[in-house]
């Protein structure tokens, strides 16, 4: 008989990689600093997964900052699992967003990164640079309805 793990995920995960930094919301009594830089592995409506060099305790509250150009988006989350990968030797840290507004911020960041990638692709296809604003208009016209159906 095959031993199957029970699926605990409530939301579909979408693979995407964008940079982030993280730190504990409350420093531990030990004074040990737990923070770092990473990139997302995937995101969903309820949380995200990133890799880190050091473990973060389950149930810890963390602050995640996601930069894009001249803006930094900050969200709060709770660590729901932290597992060391045999392949990469990094810790895969899964977090759940504290509030709906945090989930919404991350979805905005994801959309901004997708538009930026779309801009790069269209610039390459057209053989000339197009503005982020023009790429945004085009991307929204083409993909916003599909994006909305996926997430909301």
N, C-alpha and C positions, 0 to 999 in steps of 0.2 A: 504494500500500500504506500502511496506517495504521501509524504508529510507536507501539507500545504499551509503556508502562513496565512493567517486571516488578514485580509486587506483592511487597514484602518483609515485609509484616506477617504475624505468626504468630497474632495475637489480634484479635478483633472490637473495634472502637472504639465507645465509647458517648459521645455528646455530653452533657456536663454542665459547668456553670460554677460553680466555687466558688473562693474566694480562696486565694492562696498567696503566699509570699515565697520567694526563692531567693538563694543565694550560692555562690561557689566553695568547695569543700571545702578546697582549698589555695590561698592567695592566690598570684597569679603573681609572678615575680621582678621584674617591672616595678613592682610595688606598686599597679598600677591596680585599683581596687575594681570587682568585677563582682558586682552584686547588684541586686535590685529586687522590686517587688510586681507581681502579675499575677493572672489567673484561668485556670483550666483551660479548654481548648477541648474536649478529649475525654480519656477514660481507657480503659485496657484492662487485662487481666490482667498484661501485661508492662511497661506504662509509661504515660506521659501526654504530652499536648501542651499547651503554653501559649505565650502571646505575650509578647514583651518589646521594650522600646525599643532595647536594645543587644544585639549578638550575643554568643553564648557559644560558645567553640571546641568543635568536635566532639571527642569522647573526654574532655572535661573531666568531672571528678566534681563534682557539686553537692549541696548540702543544701537540701531543700525543706521548708518549714514550712506546715502547713495548719491555720488556726485554726477552731474551732467553739465558740461560746459561751465558756466559761472554760477550754477545753482547747486545746493545740497539739500536733498530730501531726507528727513529724519523720521524714523518709525520706531515704535517700541514693540517688542515681541517676547514671547516666552519660549524657552528651549524645550522642545518635546522629545527630542532624541539626539544623542551624540554617539556615533559609532565609528570606530577606526576602520578605514578601508585597507584590506590586505594588499590591494594593487598599488595604491598611491602612498600608503602609510600616513595619509592625512585623515583628520576627523571630519566626517560628514555630519553637519549640524542642521537639524530640521527645526524650524521655528514656526510658531503660530502667532498671527498678529493679535495684538491686544484689542484693537478697535477696528470697526469698519473703515474709518477714515484712514487708518494705516494701510489697510489692504488697498484702498482706493489710490493712495499715493504711490504704492508700488506698481499698480496697474498703469498709472500715468507714466512712471519712469520707464516701464516696459514699452509702452507705446512710443515714447520719445526715442528710445534706442532703436526700435523697429523703423521709425521714420528716418532716423539718421542713417541706418543701413540702407534703406530704400533710396535715400538721397545719393549715397555713394554709388549704388548700382545704376540709378538713372543717369548720373553724371558720366559714368563709364559708358553706358549704352549710347548716350547722346554725343559723347566726345567733348563735352563742355561742362563746367561747374554749374549746378543749379542751386539756388538758395534753399536754405532749410524751410523757409516760408512757402516757397513754391512746391517743394517736395511734400510738405505737410498737407497742403491743399489737395494735391494729387493723391496722396496716400489715403487721406480721409475719404475722398470721393470713391476710391477703389475698394478700400478694405474696412472702413469703420463699421459697416453693418455686420460683416462676418466677425469682427473683433467683439462687437457688442453681444452677438449671439453666443460666442464662446464663454464669455465671462459673466454676463448679467442676465 
